[in-house]
Amino acid sequence: MKIIIAGAGDVGFHLAELLAYENQDIVLIDSNQEVLDYAATHLDVMTLRGDSSSIDILEQAEVGRAKLVLAVTTSEKNNLVTAILAKKMGARQTIARVNNQEYLTDSERQLFRELGIDSLISPTLLAAEEIYRLVKECSFTDLFEFEEGKINLVGITLDEYSPLVNKQVVDIHGINTDVTLRPIAVLRGHRTIIPRGNTILRRNDHIYFITRKENIDRLINIVGKKKIRAKNVMILGGTSLGLATARRLESEYNVTLIEKDKERCKELAEQLNNSLVINGDTSNIDLLEEEGLNQMDAFIALTNNSETNIIASLTAKNHGVYKTIAQVENKEYIHISQNIGVDTMINKKLIAANNIFRFVRKGQVEAITSLHGVDAEVIEYVVHKKNQITKKPLKDLHFPTTALIGGVIRGEDTLIPDGEFQLQIDDKVIIFALPEAINKLEQLFH
């Protein structure tokens, strides 16, 4: 498949990095030679210097042969023009990254589809939605829903008081036989482990479980956590993400937003209905205390400075705030979040790239997500035809050792399969997979 990526920044580079496992024919376009040189030395891609909204550059990239064009530069206008031209010049599918929320209404999306842009992606809104999910379930560091919540994927850190510490994975079922759940990944430091029955769980392990929605509260008890319902939320930074997050939260929570720029505070106050906007230095801990830091259930640091966000979140943790979320620009920071005490670190560019990535997948892919700090993906495939995966039990399918089926949705039923389980047509299969397993999975489900 020929794929053209316009923009070699964080979103474009991460997409190209993910696609490198796919053996795709990738052309990466950017006007900055330095970022192209970096990409060329780290990835197996062809690079092209120039403006992606130029007809000449798109012709050089052979856009007429492209199955997919991803316009993900930092310029919204450039992305829109690139996608429109690419479609008119023969590209089969186009996706553009945008910032303007007006473009994301149903009527505007339809207008852009008529112009030739198949999908619009907003990193800011995707990140705000993820933050909302994390605040709603404060005990977890990650929460993803599949099939409208029939199956949930949750991440949780084992502290020293957890009854699961020093237990084998197989012992979890002995502790609670009436709860259907499956651990599908363990993040230990920088290492991703696919848990087997004899895997021993350790303090500070970050575990991802697949479970039914009705079992989520029970899962919290099993790992030794308390059920916390957030009520008061403090947001640090009136950035575009800070504004989008406050908008998403203010109807359900008491939101206090701290922003140091006075004029920006006025703009925020005009655009928010139920949030308290405070003008003040975001690094001033005394100010945060005066504005009720000690009474907050969740603290979300969304300034443009990653280090400020991390330090502020750690400070909030020291003041007894239960849930802390920090935005970071450097994706390498994502790996250290659980190790240093911040509950969750998010990178909106990686969230956007992972969202876009589902358009590239072969087979009947319903959904795809990546876990923070974990070098793997969770993919939802649909069994769409009779082949070897419907004729044998799972144990006989030569399933990749670096992949694990977490759950299966069959009609209205949610199933946690064992080795004797046999898939059927129309089953929706939730799979956790390390990068090297993905090609084999796509062959099985294609």
Secondary structure, 3 states (H helix, E strand, C coil): CEEEEECCCHHHHHHHHHHHHHCCEEEEEECCHHHHHHHHHHCCCEEEECCCCCHHHHHHCCHHHCCEEEECCCCHHHHHHHHHHHHHCCCCCEEEECCCHHHHCHHHHHHHHHHCCCEEECHHHHHHHHHHHHHHCCCCCEEEEECCCCEEEEEEECCCCCCCCCCEHHHHHHHCCCCCEEEEEEEECCEEECCCCCCECCCCCEEEEEECHHHHHHHHHHCCCCCCCCCEEEEECCCHHHHHHHHHHCCCCEEEEEECCHHHHHHHHHHCCCCEEEECCCCCHHHHHHCCHHHCCEEEECCCCHHHHHHHHHHHHHCCCCEEEEECCCHHHHHHHHHHCCCEEECHHHHHHHHHHCCCCCCCEEEEEECCCCCCEEEEEECCCCCHHHHCCHHHCCCCCCEEEEEEEECCEEECCCCCCCCCCCCEEEEEECHHHHHHHHHHHC
